[in-house]
Amino acid sequence: MLAEAVRAGTAPAAVVLLEPDPILAVGAVVAAELYDRRMPVVVLDEAAYHAIRTGDEVVVEADDDSATVRVSRRPNQEPTPNV
């Protein structure tokens, strides 16, 4: 399903996870191989993952070997805990 969403242009720009998910990883690999479209799947450590709040801007920059995740709070945004 993920590979088809990537092909159709309806998939998220990236997926940020707390724990690895082999099914999402395989979907991303299949999309890259079949459709030549890449969607990063990134696993963060617990502190980084839980630091993301609703309304944050999360930017994932990835290449074939590594990824960088940048989180920015929007101006005048109150931190909202993840539920």
N, C-alpha and C positions, 0 to 999 in steps of 0.2 A: 504494500500500500504506500509506503513512504517513497519508494522509487517512482511510482506513478504520480504522486503529488509533486515530486521534484520535476518530472517530465512535463506535467500540466502547468507548472508555475504557481501551484497553490501551497507548496511546502513552506515551512518557515525558513528564514535566511540561514539559521543555524539552530542547533539543539544544544542546550547547556544542561548537563546532568550532575547529580550528586554521586551516582553509582553507574558503572558501565552497564549498557544495555545491548547485548549482542544482536538483537533483532533490529534495533535502530541502526547500529553500525553496519550490518549487512545491507540494509536498505540503502544507506548512503553509498556504500561501495557499488552496489548494483546500479544505482542511478549514474554514478560516475563512469562505470564501464559501458553501460548500454546507451546512455544519452549524452555522455560527455558533459554532465552538469554536476557540479560539486556542491555539497551541503555539509559544512563542518558539524561533527558531533564531538563535543568537548566535555570532559569530566573534570570537575573542579574539586578541590579539597573542601572539607566540611566548612571551614571558616569562610572561605571565599564564596561558597554557594549560599550560605546563610546570611552573608552580608548584602546580598541582592534583595531589594525591596520592591514592592509594587510601585510602578511608575518610574523606576530607574531606567536609564538608557543603557543597554548592554550592547557593546560592539565586539564582535568576534572577527579577528583578522587571522586567516589561516592559509598555510601553503601545504605542500605535500608532507612536510615533516613536523610542523609544529603549529601551535595556535597561541594567540594572545587574546585575552578577554579583558576589556576595559569597561568599568561600571561608573556611570556618572549620575549624580542626583540632579533632578531638574530644579531650577531656582524656585524658592519658596515652597519646597516640597517637605512635608512632614514625613519622617520615616514611618513606614507602615510595615509591621512585621509580616513575614510570610505565614500563611495559614496552612 
